[in-house]
Amino acid sequence: MPNAQCPIPHSQKMRSYSLIAPAKINLYLEIIGARLDGYHELAMILQSIGLADEIDVRSISTDTIRVYCNHPQVPTDKSNLAYQAAELMVRQFPEAFAKYGGVEITINKQIPVAAGLAGGSTNAAAVLVGIDLLWKLGLTQSELEELGGTLGSDVPFCVAGGTAIATGRGEQLSPLPSLDSIYIVLAKYRSLEVSTAWAYKTYRQQFGHSYIRDSDNLTARANAVHSGVIVKAVLDKDAREIARKLHNDLERVVLPDYPQVLQLREVFANQEGVLGTMMSGSGPTVFALFESQQQAEQVKLQVRKAILDEDLELFVTRTITHGIQVASSI
């Protein structure tokens, strides 16, 4: 792995890209069954949102990987998925690494940590895109998504973004016409975390008896989501119908064990102007959908008044049509 021994030619120094890395929410999450690889067979609809981190990826004059972050809870060592993305590129493209040298990754964190919003995954996706540009690799989007799939199930979607059906363990993507300007309020308690592994394990323990076992039927059920009512609502860009068809199987295990998450959902559901509300992914973030920014801002204020807890973070954002984007380059 990288070390600090080999200086890079001066001509290769001081190249950098700044990338926007959007968060995502799940509009639909169905657990179909268990896979042979230990993961779950899923059918999901994923949606990029405007809340985003900014990732700077810069060439440095030694063959090292360095990660910096403005958020104290984000690790900067090899446990960080952005670091792992850089390591992957080093392994996959050793000649480019030898030519261009190491990278310094700076994460300006705006997405809440451990929130079920793919914050780590979108950071990793941005690093893949940034190093592809730094090292002039010329990778296609599908090649970047394939690399991302080895890092985590959400990374391929974060590369492409927009709106998509995700099947398999979440890495098999079928793009849908992108939704834009459905407004969203996100709510998350800063100190509250829900382990994704715990959520899926608990779901398996409680509801595994209902899993589809036969591989052909697993595939058929995963394919059936393509003709489902929520997909039709997305195709029609019908925000009200999308909101009515929101679904997340993991709420069945998270809401009973995490009363704060349940409370957020109930408070949103009782606010005028909310089209629909649901937990995103394995939580603990809860979101609500709106037809206008004004309605979203108003409900944000109402929720703040209803829950007088400084630990609660609230964000107004909207659906967007893209994944990783280049903000600037030097």
C-alpha positions in Angstrom: 0.0 0.0 0.0 1.1 3.6 -0.4 4.0 5.0 1.5 5.8 8.3 1.6 9.1 7.4 -0.1 8.6 8.3 -3.7 8.5 12.0 -4.8 6.4 12.9 -7.8 7.7 15.0 -10.7 7.0 18.6 -10.2 4.8 18.8 -13.4 2.3 16.5 -11.8 1.9 18.5 -8.6 -1.1 20.7 -7.5 -3.9 19.3 -9.6 -7.2 19.1 -7.8 -10.9 18.7 -8.3 -13.7 19.8 -6.1 -16.8 17.5 -6.4 -20.4 17.7 -5.1 -21.5 14.5 -3.5 -25.3 14.4 -2.9 -27.1 12.3 -0.3 -29.9 9.9 -1.2 -33.2 8.8 0.3 -35.2 5.6 -0.3 -38.6 6.1 -1.6 -39.2 2.4 -1.5 -37.4 -0.5 0.3 -38.6 -4.1 0.1 -36.7 -7.0 1.5 -37.5 -10.0 -0.7 -35.3 -12.7 0.7 -31.8 -13.9 1.6 -29.0 -14.2 -0.9 -26.3 -16.9 -0.9 -23.6 -14.2 -0.3 -25.2 -13.4 3.1 -26.8 -10.1 1.9 -30.5 -9.6 1.4 -32.3 -9.5 -2.0 -33.8 -6.0 -2.2 -36.0 -4.0 -4.4 -35.7 -0.3 -3.8 -36.3 3.1 -5.4 -33.4 5.5 -4.7 -33.5 9.2 -5.1 -30.7 11.8 -5.0 -31.3 14.9 -2.9 -29.8 18.4 -2.8 -28.1 18.0 0.6 -24.5 17.2 -0.3 -20.9 17.0 0.9 -18.1 18.7 -0.9 -15.1 16.5 -1.6 -11.7 17.9 -2.7 -9.4 15.4 -4.3 -5.8 16.7 -4.9 -2.6 15.2 -6.2 0.2 15.3 -3.7 4.0 14.9 -4.1 4.3 11.6 -2.2 2.7 8.3 -2.9 0.3 8.4 0.1 -3.4 8.7 0.7 -4.5 11.3 3.2 -8.0 12.0 4.3 -9.2 15.1 6.2 -12.7 15.9 7.4 -14.3 18.8 9.2 -16.6 16.5 11.2 -15.2 15.0 14.4 -17.2 11.7 14.0 -15.8 10.9 10.6 -12.7 8.7 10.7 -9.7 9.7 8.5 -8.0 6.3 8.5 -8.5 3.1 6.4 -12.0 2.6 7.9 -13.3 5.6 5.9 -15.0 4.5 2.7 -13.4 7.4 0.9 -10.0 6.2 1.9 -11.0 2.7 0.7 -12.1 4.1 -2.6 -8.6 5.7 -3.1 -6.9 2.4 -2.1 -9.1 0.6 -4.7 -8.0 3.0 -7.4 -4.3 2.5 -6.4 -4.7 -1.3 -6.7 -6.6 -1.2 -10.0 -4.4 1.4 -11.7 -0.9 1.0 -10.4 0.7 2.6 -13.5 -1.4 5.8 -13.1 -0.6 5.8 -9.4 3.1 5.6 -10.2 2.8 8.4 -12.7 0.5 10.8 -10.8 1.2 9.9 -7.2 -0.9 10.0 -4.1 -4.0 11.9 -3.3 -5.2 14.2 -0.5 -9.0 13.9 0.1 -10.7 16.7 2.1 -14.4 16.1 3.1 -16.5 19.1 3.9 -19.3 17.3 5.7 -22.9 18.6 5.4 -24.7 15.3 5.3 -25.5 14.0 8.8 -23.3 11.1 9.9 -24.8 7.6 10.3 -28.1 8.8 9.0 -29.2 6.3 6.4 -28.5 8.9 3.7 -25.5 7.2 2.1 -23.1 9.9 3.3 -20.1 7.6 3.3 -21.1 6.0 0.0 -21.4 9.3 -1.8 -18.0 10.4 -0.5 -16.5 7.2 -1.9 -18.2 7.7 -5.2 -16.8 11.3 -5.4 -13.3 9.9 -4.8 -13.7 7.4 -7.6 -14.8 10.2 -10.0 -12.1 12.6 -8.7 -9.2 10.2 -9.1 -10.5 9.1 -12.5 -10.2 12.8 -13.5 -6.9 13.4 -11.7 -5.2 10.4 -13.3 -6.9 10.9 -16.7 -8.2 7.3 -16.8 -11.2 8.1 -18.9 -13.5 5.6 -17.2 -17.1 5.3 -18.2 -19.9 5.8 -15.8 -20.7 2.1 -15.8 -17.0 1.3 -15.1 -17.0 3.6 -12.1 -20.3 2.1 -10.9 -18.8 -1.4 -11.2 -15.8 -0.3 -9.1 -18.1 1.3 -6.6 -20.1 -1.9 -6.2 -17.0 -3.6 -4.7 -17.0 -0.9 -2.0 -20.6 -0.9 -1.0 -24.1 -1.4 -2.3 -25.0 2.3 -2.4 -21.9 3.5 -4.1 -22.9 2.7 -7.7 -26.1 4.7 -7.3 -24.2 7.6 -5.8 -22.0 7.8 -8.9 -25.0 8.1 -11.2 -27.6 9.7 -9.0 -31.0 10.9 -10.1 -33.8 8.3 -9.6 -33.4 4.6 -10.0 -34.7 1.1 -9.2 -32.1 -0.8 -7.3 -32.2 -4.6 -7.1 -29.8 -7.4 -6.0 -28.2 -6.1 -2.8 -28.8 -2.6 -4.2 -26.0 -2.4 -6.8 -28.1 -3.4 -9.9 -29.5 -0.2 -11.2 -32.3 0.6 -13.6 -32.6 4.4 -14.1 -36.0 6.1 -14.0 -36.9 9.5 -15.3 -35.4 11.9 -12.8 -37.6 13.7 -10.3 -36.7 17.3 -9.6 -38.1 19.8 -7.1 -40.1 17.6 -4.8 -39.2 19.4 -1.6 -38.1 17.5 1.5 -37.6 18.1 5.2 -35.1 15.7 6.8 -35.0 15.1 10.5 -32.3 13.3 12.5 -31.1 13.4 16.1 -27.4 14.1 16.0 -26.5 11.5 18.7 -28.9 8.8 17.5 -27.5 6.0 15.3 -29.1 2.8 14.0 -26.8 0.1 12.9 -27.6 -1.1 9.4 -26.3 -4.6 10.2 -28.5 -4.7 13.3 -31.6 -3.6 11.3 -31.2 -6.3 8.7 -30.3 -9.0 11.2 -33.3 -8.2 13.3 -35.5 -8.1 10.3 -34.2 -11.6 9.3 -34.8 -12.9 12.8 -38.4 -11.6 13.0 -39.6 -11.9 9.4 -37.2 -14.4 7.8 -40.0 -17.0 7.7 -41.7 -14.9 5.0 -38.7 -14.7 2.7 -38.9 -16.0 -0.8 -36.5 -19.0 -1.0 -36.6 -20.0 -4.6 -34.1 -18.1 -6.8 -36.4 -17.9 -9.7 -39.1 -16.4 -7.6 -36.6 -14.0 -6.0 -35.8 -12.7 -9.5 -39.4 -12.5 -10.5 -40.3 -10.5 -7.4 -37.4 -8.1 -7.9 -38.4 -7.6 -11.5 -42.1 -7.0 -10.5 -41.1 -3.8 -8.8 -40.5 -2.3 -12.3 -44.3 -2.4 -12.9 -45.3 -1.4 -9.4 -47.6 1.5 -8.6 -44.9 3.6 -7.1 -42.8 3.3 -10.3 -45.8 4.4 -12.3 -46.1 7.4 -10.0 -42.5 8.2 -10.6 -42.9 7.9 -14.3 -45.9 10.3 -14.1 -43.9 12.6 -11.8 -46.9 12.5 -9.5 -45.6 13.7 -6.1 -48.8 13.0 -4.3 -49.1 9.5 -5.5 -45.3 8.8 -4.8 -45.9 10.0 -1.2 -48.9 7.7 -0.8 -46.9 4.7 -1.9 -43.8 5.3 0.2 -42.7 2.0 1.7 -39.8 0.8 3.9 -39.7 -2.8 5.4 -37.1 -1.8 7.9 -39.5 0.5 9.7 -41.0 -2.8 11.1 -38.0 -3.3 13.3 -36.6 0.2 13.8 -39.7 2.1 14.8 -40.6 -0.3 17.8 -37.0 -0.1 19.1 -36.3 3.6 18.5 -39.2 5.7 19.9 -37.5 8.9 18.8 -37.7 7.8 15.2 -41.3 6.9 15.6 -42.0 10.2 17.2 -40.5 12.1 14.3 -42.6 10.1 11.8 -45.8 10.8 13.8 -45.0 14.5 14.2 -44.5 14.9 10.4 -47.7 12.9 9.7 -49.7 15.4 11.7 -48.5 18.5 9.9 -50.6 20.2 7.3 -49.0 20.2 3.8 -47.0 16.9 4.3 -47.7 14.6 1.3 -46.1 11.6 3.0 -43.4 10.7 5.5 -41.1 7.7 6.1 -37.8 6.6 7.5 -34.9 6.5 5.0 -33.0 3.3 4.6 -32.1 1.8 8.0 -32.6 5.2 9.7 -32.6 7.0 11.9 -33.4 9.9 9.4 -37.1 10.5 8.8 -38.2 12.6 5.8 -41.4 14.3 4.6 -42.3 15.2 1.1 -43.9 18.5 0.0 -45.0 20.2 -3.2 -43.4 23.6 -2.4 -40.4 25.0 -0.6 -42.7 27.3 1.4 -44.6 24.3 2.8 -41.4 22.5 3.7 -39.9 25.6 5.5 -43.1 26.1 7.4 -43.3 22.4 8.6 -39.6 22.6 9.5 -40.5 25.4 11.9 -43.5 23.5 13.2 -41.5 20.4 13.9 -38.9 22.5 15.7 -41.6 23.9 17.9 -43.1 20.5 18.6 -39.8 18.9 19.6 -37.8 21.2 21.8 -34.6 19.2 21.6 -31.3 20.8 20.5 -30.0 17.4 19.5 -32.6 17.4 16.6 -31.2 18.4 13.2 -33.7 19.6 10.5 -32.9 20.2 6.8 -34.9 21.5 3.9 -33.8 20.1 0.6 -35.3 18.7 -2.7 -35.0 15.9 -5.1 -32.3 16.4 -7.8 -31.5 14.7 -11.1 -27.8 13.9 -10.8 -25.2 12.2 -8.7 -21.5 13.2 -8.4 -20.7 16.6 -10.1 -17.5 18.5 -10.6 -17.8 21.9 -9.0 -14.3 23.2 -9.9 -10.8 22.1 -10.9 -7.3 23.6 -10.6 
